[in-house]
Structure formats: C-alpha cells, structure tokens
Amino acid sequence: MSEERSSTGALRPSGKRQITGSSTVSKSRARSAQSGPETVGGRGNIFTQIVDYFRGVIAEMRKVIWPTWRQMGVYTGVVLLFLIVVIGIVSGVDFLAGKGVEWTLTH
C-alpha cells in the first residue's frame, strides 16, 4: 500500500477525491507550520482585516472536498428517511400518551 505515517504515527489524509484503486492518504508528512490557519498579525486598519478575513474564507473554501451530485442525493435521502422515522416515533408516542390521558380521565 502507499500509506505513509506522519511524525505522530497517524495516517494523513491527502485532501483529494479518491481514484479507484488509489490510496486516500498522502505520502508527505504533516508539518507543524501548516497546521494552523493562515493569519496576518498586527494590522490596524479594520478594512484591511475584513478583506484579509474574506480572503482566508475563500482560501479555506477552495480546500473543501465538495460532494458529487450523486453523494448529495444519497445524503439527502438518508436525512429524509431519518426524519420520517423520527416523525413516526414522536407521533406514535404522542398518540399513545393522548390515549393514556383520555383513558385516565374517563375511568
């Protein structure tokens, strides 16, 4: 396998979509200098800080591995199915509790 371990011994994800038959971990080692977010320290101008913030947001958004349309369809289906199950459970408990209160008040 083409898996490498970082200095801590843990596998390091490559951050790229997996191609069939390839590994999802990179061969490079984790570096402590790259572990934190990109920041610009000590600038006093508020507008410069705002621009730097949005540049950082855009840089981080480019690093995100976005799901494919098929994955989004599967994830949406799982969420909707889960919601239907939870709604059924809550509705059933509510119905039974109402019947129990009704029975208690009539007897």
N, CA, C and O atoms as a GROMACS GRO file, in nm:
protein
  428
    1MET      N    1   0.083  -0.119   0.000
    1MET     CA    2   0.000   0.000   0.000
    1MET      C    3   0.087   0.123   0.000
    1MET      O    4   0.204   0.119   0.039
    2SER      N    5   0.029   0.233  -0.043
    2SER     CA    6   0.105   0.358  -0.049
    2SER      C    7   0.067   0.450   0.066
    2SER      O    8   0.048   0.570   0.046
    3GLU      N    9   0.056   0.396   0.184
    3GLU     CA   10   0.019   0.477   0.300
    3GLU      C   11   0.144   0.519   0.376
    3GLU      O   12   0.233   0.437   0.400
    4GLU      N   13   0.151   0.642   0.413
    4GLU     CA   14   0.261   0.696   0.493
    4GLU      C   15   0.206   0.738   0.628
    4GLU      O   16   0.086   0.764   0.642
    5ARG      N   17   0.291   0.743   0.724
    5ARG     CA   18   0.250   0.787   0.856
    5ARG      C   19   0.322   0.917   0.888
    5ARG      O   20   0.436   0.938   0.849
    6SER      N   21   0.252   1.005   0.960
    6SER     CA   22   0.313   1.132   0.998
    6SER      C   23   0.405   1.109   1.117
    6SER      O   24   0.421   0.996   1.164
    7SER      N   25   0.465   1.216   1.165
    7SER     CA   26   0.559   1.204   1.277
    7SER      C   27   0.490   1.152   1.403
    7SER      O   28   0.556   1.097   1.491
    8THR      N   29   0.356   1.170   1.412
    8THR     CA   30   0.282   1.118   1.527
    8THR      C   31   0.240   0.974   1.506
    8THR      O   32   0.189   0.911   1.599
    9GLY      N   33   0.261   0.919   1.385
    9GLY     CA   34   0.227   0.781   1.359
    9GLY      C   35   0.089   0.764   1.297
    9GLY      O   36   0.052   0.652   1.260
   10ALA      N   37   0.012   0.873   1.284
   10ALA     CA   38  -0.122   0.864   1.229
   10ALA      C   39  -0.117   0.887   1.078
   10ALA      O   40  -0.031   0.959   1.028
   11LEU      N   41  -0.211   0.825   1.007
   11LEU     CA   42  -0.220   0.846   0.864
   11LEU      C   43  -0.268   0.987   0.837
   11LEU      O   44  -0.350   1.040   0.912
   12ARG      N   45  -0.218   1.048   0.731
   12ARG     CA   46  -0.253   1.185   0.698
   12ARG      C   47  -0.336   1.185   0.570
   12ARG      O   48  -0.288   1.140   0.466
   13PRO      N   49  -0.463   1.235   0.575
   13PRO     CA   50  -0.545   1.237   0.455
   13PRO      C   51  -0.487   1.329   0.350
   13PRO      O   52  -0.427   1.432   0.382
   14SER      N   53  -0.505   1.292   0.223
   14SER     CA   54  -0.447   1.372   0.115
   14SER      C   55  -0.532   1.493   0.080
   14SER      O   56  -0.480   1.588   0.023
   15GLY      N   57  -0.662   1.492   0.113
   15GLY     CA   58  -0.749   1.603   0.081
   15GLY      C   59  -0.796   1.604  -0.064
   15GLY      O   60  -0.844   1.706  -0.113
   16LYS      N   61  -0.784   1.490  -0.132
   16LYS     CA   62  -0.826   1.480  -0.271
   16LYS      C   63  -0.923   1.365  -0.284
   16LYS      O   64  -0.922   1.271  -0.205
   17ARG      N   65  -1.009   1.374  -0.386
   17ARG     CA   66  -1.102   1.264  -0.411
   17ARG      C   67  -1.025   1.139  -0.449
   17ARG      O   68  -0.922   1.144  -0.516
   18GLN      N   69  -1.079   1.027  -0.404
   18GLN     CA   70  -1.011   0.901  -0.430
   18GLN      C   71  -1.040   0.852  -0.571
   18GLN      O   72  -1.155   0.849  -0.614
   19ILE      N   73  -0.936   0.814  -0.641
   19ILE     CA   74  -0.947   0.750  -0.771
   19ILE      C   75  -0.948   0.600  -0.745
   19ILE      O   76  -0.876   0.551  -0.659
   20THR      N   77  -1.028   0.528  -0.818
   20THR     CA   78  -1.043   0.385  -0.796
   20THR      C   79  -0.906   0.317  -0.793
   20THR      O   80  -0.827   0.331  -0.886
   21GLY      N   81  -0.881   0.245  -0.685
   21GLY     CA   82  -0.757   0.171  -0.672
   21GLY      C   83  -0.643   0.250  -0.610
   21GLY      O   84  -0.533   0.197  -0.597
   22SER      N   85  -0.666   0.375  -0.573
   22SER     CA   86  -0.558   0.453  -0.513
   22SER      C   87  -0.584   0.475  -0.365
   22SER      O   88  -0.696   0.454  -0.317
   23SER      N   89  -0.483   0.518  -0.296
   23SER     CA   90  -0.492   0.541  -0.153
   23SER      C   91  -0.547   0.680  -0.125
   23SER      O   92  -0.533   0.770  -0.208
   24THR      N   93  -0.611   0.698  -0.009
   24THR     CA   94  -0.665   0.828   0.028
   24THR      C   95  -0.572   0.904   0.121
   24THR      O   96  -0.609   1.010   0.172
   25VAL      N   97  -0.452   0.853   0.144
   25VAL     CA   98  -0.357   0.923   0.229
   25VAL      C   99  -0.238   0.968   0.146
   25VAL      O  100  -0.200   0.901   0.050
   26SER      N  101  -0.180   1.081   0.182
   26SER     CA  102  -0.069   1.133   0.104
   26SER      C  103   0.063   1.074   0.150
   26SER      O  104   0.071   1.015   0.258
   27LYS      N  105   0.163   1.090   0.069
   27LYS     CA  106   0.296   1.040   0.102
   27LYS      C  107   0.377   1.143   0.179
   27LYS      O  108   0.483   1.110   0.232
   28SER      N  109   0.328   1.266   0.186
   28SER     CA  110   0.402   1.369   0.258
   28SER      C  111   0.372   1.361   0.407
   28SER      O  112   0.270   1.306   0.450
   29ARG      N  113   0.461   1.416   0.483
   29ARG     CA  114   0.444   1.416   0.627
   29ARG      C  115   0.383   1.548   0.672
   29ARG      O  116   0.402   1.652   0.608
   30ALA      N  117   0.308   1.544   0.782
   30ALA     CA  118   0.246   1.664   0.836
   30ALA      C  119   0.353   1.758   0.889
   30ALA      O  120   0.449   1.715   0.953
   31ARG      N  121   0.336   1.885   0.862
   31ARG     CA  122   0.430   1.986   0.910
   31ARG      C  123   0.359   2.078   1.006
   31ARG      O  124   0.245   2.117   0.983
   32SER      N  125   0.426   2.111   1.115
   32SER     CA  126   0.362   2.194   1.216
   32SER      C  127   0.338   2.335   1.165
   32SER      O  128   0.246   2.402   1.214
   33ALA      N  129   0.414   2.384   1.070
   33ALA     CA  130   0.397   2.520   1.019
   33ALA      C  131   0.267   2.532   0.939
   33ALA      O  132   0.212   2.641   0.928
   34GLN      N  133   0.220   2.422   0.882
   34GLN     CA  134   0.098   2.427   0.802
   34GLN      C  135  -0.025   2.388   0.881
   34GLN      O  136  -0.135   2.384   0.825
   35SER      N  137  -0.013   2.360   1.009
   35SER     CA  138  -0.126   2.309   1.084
   35SER      C  139  -0.226   2.416   1.122
   35SER      O  140  -0.344   2.386   1.138
   36GLY      N  141  -0.184   2.540   1.136
   36GLY     CA  142  -0.275   2.647   1.177
   36GLY      C  143  -0.333   2.721   1.059
   36GLY      O  144  -0.287   2.706   0.946
   37PRO      N  145  -0.437   2.803   1.085
   37PRO     CA  146  -0.496   2.881   0.977
   37PRO      C  147  -0.404   2.994   0.935
   37PRO      O  148  -0.317   3.038   1.010
   38GLU      N  149  -0.424   3.040   0.813
   38GLU     CA  150  -0.344   3.150   0.763
   38GLU      C  151  -0.391   3.279   0.828
   38GLU      O  152  -0.508   3.315   0.815
   39THR      N  153  -0.301   3.349   0.897
   39THR     CA  154  -0.340   3.472   0.963
   39THR      C  155  -0.239   3.580   0.931
   39THR      O  156  -0.122   3.553   0.903
   40VAL      N  157  -0.286   3.703   0.936
   40VAL     CA  158  -0.199   3.819   0.920
   40VAL      C  159  -0.204   3.892   1.053
   40VAL      O  160  -0.311   3.937   1.096
   41GLY      N  161  -0.092   3.904   1.117
   41GLY     CA  162  -0.094   3.960   1.251
   41GLY      C  163  -0.063   4.108   1.256
   41GLY      O  164   0.022   4.158   1.182
   42GLY      N  165  -0.134   4.178   1.344
   42GLY     CA  166  -0.099   4.312   1.380
   42GLY      C  167  -0.139   4.424   1.286
   42GLY      O  168  -0.090   4.535   1.303
   43ARG      N  169  -0.224   4.401   1.189
   43ARG     CA  170  -0.268   4.510   1.104
   43ARG      C  171  -0.375   4.591   1.177
   43ARG      O  172  -0.466   4.534   1.238
   44GLY      N  173  -0.363   4.722   1.172
   44GLY     CA  174  -0.453   4.806   1.247
   44GLY      C  175  -0.577   4.848   1.172
   44GLY      O  176  -0.680   4.875   1.235
   45ASN      N  177  -0.572   4.855   1.040
   45ASN     CA  178  -0.684   4.904   0.961
   45ASN      C  179  -0.796   4.801   0.961
   45ASN      O  180  -0.774   4.686   0.923
   46ILE      N  181  -0.916   4.841   1.003
   46ILE     CA  182  -1.028   4.748   1.013
   46ILE      C  183  -1.069   4.695   0.875
   46ILE      O  184  -1.106   4.578   0.862
   47PHE      N  185  -1.061   4.780   0.772
   47PHE     CA  186  -1.099   4.735   0.638
   47PHE      C  187  -1.000   4.632   0.583
   47PHE      O  188  -1.041   4.539   0.513
   48THR      N  189  -0.874   4.648   0.613
   48THR     CA  190  -0.773   4.550   0.572
   48THR      C  191  -0.797   4.417   0.642
   48THR      O  192  -0.780   4.311   0.582
   49GLN      N  193  -0.838   4.422   0.768
   49GLN     CA  194  -0.867   4.299   0.843
   49GLN      C  195  -0.989   4.228   0.784
   49GLN      O  196  -0.992   4.105   0.775
   50ILE      N  197  -1.088   4.306   0.744
   50ILE     CA  198  -1.208   4.246   0.683
   50ILE      C  199  -1.172   4.180   0.550
   50ILE      O  200  -1.216   4.068   0.523
   51VAL      N  201  -1.094   4.247   0.468
   51VAL     CA  202  -1.052   4.191   0.340
   51VAL      C  203  -0.969   4.065   0.363
   51VAL      O  204  -0.988   3.965   0.294
   52ASP      N  205  -0.878   4.069   0.460
   52ASP     CA  206  -0.797   3.951   0.491
   52ASP      C  207  -0.884   3.835   0.538
   52ASP      O  208  -0.857   3.719   0.505
   53TYR      N  209  -0.987   3.866   0.615
   53TYR     CA  210  -1.079   3.762   0.663
   53TYR      C  211  -1.146   3.692   0.545
   53TYR      O  212  -1.148   3.569   0.538
   54PHE      N  213  -1.201   3.770   0.452
   54PHE     CA  214  -1.269   3.710   0.338
   54PHE      C  215  -1.173   3.638   0.244
   54PHE      O  216  -1.210   3.538   0.183
   55ARG      N  217  -1.051   3.686   0.233
   55ARG     CA  218  -0.951   3.612   0.156
   55ARG      C  219  -0.922   3.476   0.221
   55ARG      O  220  -0.906   3.376   0.152
   56GLY      N  221  -0.914   3.474   0.353
   56GLY     CA  222  -0.894   3.349   0.425
   56GLY      C  223  -1.011   3.254   0.408
   56GLY      O  224  -0.992   3.133   0.392
   57VAL      N  225  -1.133   3.309   0.411
   57VAL     CA  226  -1.253   3.226   0.390
   57VAL      C  227  -1.249   3.163   0.252
   57VAL      O  228  -1.276   3.044   0.237
   58ILE      N  229  -1.217   3.243   0.150
   58ILE     CA  230  -1.211   3.191   0.014
   58ILE      C  231  -1.102   3.084   0.001
   58ILE      O  232  -1.122   2.983  -0.066
   59ALA      N  233  -0.987   3.109   0.064
   59ALA     CA  234  -0.878   3.010   0.059
   59ALA      C  235  -0.920   2.879   0.123
   59ALA      O  236  -0.887   2.772   0.072
   60GLU      N  237  -0.992   2.886   0.235
   60GLU     CA  238  -1.037   2.764   0.302
   60GLU      C  239  -1.146   2.693   0.221
   60GLU      O  240  -1.150   2.570   0.217
   61MET      N  241  -1.234   2.770   0.158
   61MET     CA  242  -1.340   2.709   0.078
   61MET      C  243  -1.281   2.633  -0.042
   61MET      O  244  -1.339   2.534  -0.088
   62ARG      N  245  -1.169   2.679  -0.094
   62ARG     CA  246  -1.104   2.609  -0.206
   62ARG      C  247  -1.046   2.475  -0.162
   62ARG      O  248  -1.026   2.386  -0.244
   63LYS      N  249  -1.019   2.460  -0.032
   63LYS     CA  250  -0.962   2.335   0.020
   63LYS      C  251  -1.069   2.229   0.045
   63LYS      O  252  -1.037   2.112   0.063
   64VAL      N  253  -1.196   2.270   0.047
   64VAL     CA  254  -1.305   2.178   0.079
   64VAL      C  255  -1.323   2.078  -0.034
   64VAL      O  256  -1.318   2.113  -0.152
   65ILE      N  257  -1.344   1.952   0.003
   65ILE     CA  258  -1.375   1.849  -0.095
   65ILE      C  259  -1.528   1.844  -0.105
   65ILE      O  260  -1.594   1.792  -0.015
   66TRP      N  261  -1.582   1.897  -0.212
   66TRP     CA  262  -1.726   1.906  -0.229
   66TRP      C  263  -1.781   1.772  -0.274
   66TRP      O  264  -1.718   1.703  -0.355
   67PRO      N  265  -1.898   1.733  -0.221
   67PRO     CA  266  -1.958   1.606  -0.264
   67PRO      C  267  -2.011   1.614  -0.407
   67PRO      O  268  -2.042   1.722  -0.457
   68THR      N  269  -2.019   1.499  -0.471
   68THR     CA  270  -2.075   1.493  -0.606
   68THR      C  271  -2.227   1.500  -0.596
   68THR      O  272  -2.283   1.490  -0.487
   69TRP      N  273  -2.295   1.519  -0.710
   69TRP     CA  274  -2.441   1.524  -0.710
   69TRP      C  275  -2.500   1.392  -0.661
   69TRP      O  276  -2.602   1.391  -0.592
   70ARG      N  277  -2.437   1.283  -0.697
   70ARG     CA  278  -2.487   1.152  -0.652
   70ARG      C  279  -2.476   1.139  -0.501
   70ARG      O  280  -2.569   1.092  -0.436
   71GLN      N  281  -2.363   1.181  -0.445
   71GLN     CA  282  -2.346   1.177  -0.299
   71GLN      C  283  -2.449   1.266  -0.231
   71GLN      O  284  -2.505   1.228  -0.128
   72MET      N  285  -2.474   1.384  -0.287
   72MET     CA  286  -2.573   1.474  -0.227
   72MET      C  287  -2.712   1.411  -0.229
   72MET      O  288  -2.788   1.426  -0.134
   73GLY      N  289  -2.744   1.340  -0.338
   73GLY     CA  290  -2.873   1.272  -0.345
   73GLY      C  291  -2.885   1.164  -0.239
   73GLY      O  292  -2.990   1.151  -0.175
   74VAL      N  293  -2.778   1.087  -0.220
   74VAL     CA  294  -2.779   0.982  -0.118
   74VAL      C  295  -2.790   1.043   0.022
   74VAL      O  296  -2.869   0.996   0.103
   75TYR      N  297  -2.713   1.146   0.049
   75TYR     CA  298  -2.717   1.210   0.181
   75TYR      C  299  -2.855   1.271   0.208
   75TYR      O  300  -2.906   1.260   0.320
   76THR      N  301  -2.914   1.334   0.108
   76THR     CA  302  -3.048   1.392   0.124
   76THR      C  303  -3.150   1.283   0.152
   76THR      O  304  -3.237   1.299   0.237
   77GLY      N  305  -3.141   1.173   0.080
   77GLY     CA  306  -3.233   1.061   0.103
   77GLY      C  307  -3.220   1.004   0.242
   77GLY      O  308  -3.321   0.971   0.306
   78VAL      N  309  -3.098   0.991   0.291
   78VAL     CA  310  -3.077   0.938   0.427
   78VAL      C  311  -3.138   1.032   0.530
   78VAL      O  312  -3.202   0.987   0.625
   79VAL      N  313  -3.118   1.163   0.512
   79VAL     CA  314  -3.173   1.260   0.608
   79VAL      C  315  -3.326   1.256   0.605
   79VAL      O  316  -3.389   1.255   0.711
   80LEU      N  317  -3.386   1.252   0.486
   80LEU     CA  318  -3.532   1.248   0.478
   80LEU      C  319  -3.588   1.120   0.539
   80LEU      O  320  -3.690   1.124   0.608
   81LEU      N  321  -3.524   1.008   0.514
   81LEU     CA  322  -3.568   0.881   0.573
   81LEU      C  323  -3.559   0.887   0.725
   81LEU      O  324  -3.650   0.841   0.795
   82PHE      N  325  -3.451   0.941   0.776
   82PHE     CA  326  -3.435   0.956   0.921
   82PHE      C  327  -3.544   1.044   0.978
   82PHE      O  328  -3.601   1.014   1.084
   83LEU      N  329  -3.575   1.155   0.910
   83LEU     CA  330  -3.681   1.244   0.958
   83LEU      C  331  -3.816   1.175   0.960
   83LEU      O  332  -3.894   1.194   1.054
   84ILE      N  333  -3.846   1.095   0.859
   84ILE     CA  334  -3.972   1.022   0.855
   84ILE      C  335  -3.981   0.925   0.972
   84ILE      O  336  -4.086   0.914   1.035
   85VAL      N  337  -3.873   0.856   1.002
   85VAL     CA  338  -3.872   0.761   1.114
   85VAL      C  339  -3.893   0.835   1.246
   85VAL      O  340  -3.972   0.791   1.329
   86VAL      N  341  -3.823   0.946   1.266
   86VAL     CA  342  -3.835   1.021   1.392
   86VAL      C  343  -3.976   1.079   1.405
   86VAL      O  344  -4.034   1.077   1.514
   87ILE      N  345  -4.031   1.132   1.296
   87ILE     CA  346  -4.168   1.184   1.300
   87ILE      C  347  -4.266   1.074   1.337
   87ILE      O  348  -4.358   1.096   1.416
   88GLY      N  349  -4.247   0.955   1.281
   88GLY     CA  350  -4.334   0.842   1.316
   88GLY      C  351  -4.324   0.804   1.463
   88GLY      O  352  -4.426   0.778   1.527
   89ILE      N  353  -4.203   0.802   1.517
   89ILE     CA  354  -4.185   0.768   1.659
   89ILE      C  355  -4.251   0.873   1.748
   89ILE      O  356  -4.324   0.839   1.840
   90VAL      N  357  -4.224   1.000   1.720
   90VAL     CA  358  -4.281   1.107   1.803
   90VAL      C  359  -4.433   1.109   1.792
   90VAL      O  360  -4.502   1.126   1.892
   91SER      N  361  -4.486   1.090   1.672
   91SER     CA  362  -4.632   1.087   1.654
   91SER      C  363  -4.694   0.970   1.729
   91SER      O  364  -4.798   0.985   1.792
   92GLY      N  365  -4.630   0.854   1.723
   92GLY     CA  366  -4.680   0.738   1.795
   92GLY      C  367  -4.681   0.758   1.946
   92GLY      O  368  -4.778   0.724   2.013
   93VAL      N  369  -4.572   0.813   1.998
   93VAL     CA  370  -4.565   0.839   2.143
   93VAL      C  371  -4.671   0.942   2.183
   93VAL      O  372  -4.736   0.928   2.286
   94ASP      N  373  -4.689   1.046   2.100
   94ASP     CA  374  -4.790   1.148   2.129
   94ASP      C  375  -4.930   1.088   2.127
   94ASP      O  376  -5.011   1.118   2.215
   95PHE      N  377  -4.960   1.005   2.029
   95PHE     CA  378  -5.091   0.942   2.020
   95PHE      C  379  -5.117   0.852   2.141
   95PHE      O  380  -5.224   0.858   2.201
   96LEU      N  381  -5.019   0.770   2.176
   96LEU     CA  382  -5.037   0.680   2.291
   96LEU      C  383  -5.049   0.757   2.422
   96LEU      O  384  -5.127   0.719   2.508
   97ALA      N  385  -4.974   0.865   2.437
   97ALA     CA  386  -4.984   0.946   2.557
   97ALA      C  387  -5.122   1.012   2.565
   97ALA      O  388  -5.180   1.019   2.673
   98GLY      N  389  -5.174   1.060   2.453
   98GLY     CA  390  -5.308   1.119   2.450
   98GLY      C  391  -5.414   1.017   2.486
   98GLY      O  392  -5.505   1.047   2.562
   99LYS      N  393  -5.403   0.896   2.431
   99LYS     CA  394  -5.499   0.790   2.465
   99LYS      C  395  -5.489   0.753   2.613
   99LYS      O  396  -5.590   0.725   2.677
  100GLY      N  397  -5.366   0.753   2.666
  100GLY     CA  398  -5.350   0.722   2.809
  100GLY      C  399  -5.412   0.828   2.897
  100GLY      O  400  -5.476   0.795   2.997
  101VAL      N  401  -5.395   0.954   2.863
  101VAL     CA  402  -5.456   1.061   2.941
  101VAL      C  403  -5.608   1.054   2.928
  101VAL      O  404  -5.679   1.072   3.027
  102GLU      N  405  -5.659   1.029   2.808
  102GLU     CA  406  -5.803   1.019   2.786
  102GLU      C  407  -5.862   0.904   2.867
  102GLU      O  408  -5.967   0.918   2.929
  103TRP      N  409  -5.794   0.790   2.865
  103TRP     CA  410  -5.842   0.674   2.941
  103TRP      C  411  -5.841   0.703   3.091
  103TRP      O  412  -5.933   0.665   3.163
  104THR      N  413  -5.734   0.772   3.138
  104THR     CA  414  -5.722   0.805   3.281
  104THR      C  415  -5.835   0.898   3.324
  104THR      O  416  -5.890   0.881   3.432
  105LEU      N  417  -5.870   0.994   3.242
  105LEU     CA  418  -5.974   1.092   3.279
  105LEU      C  419  -6.115   1.034   3.269
  105LEU      O  420  -6.205   1.084   3.337
  106THR      N  421  -6.137   0.932   3.188
  106THR     CA  422  -6.271   0.874   3.173
  106THR      C  423  -6.296   0.760   3.270
  106THR      O  424  -6.411   0.722   3.290
  107HIS      N  425  -6.195   0.704   3.330
  107HIS     CA  426  -6.215   0.591   3.424
  107HIS      C  427  -6.185   0.630   3.564
  107HIS      O  428  -6.196   0.547   3.654
   0.00000   0.00000   0.00000
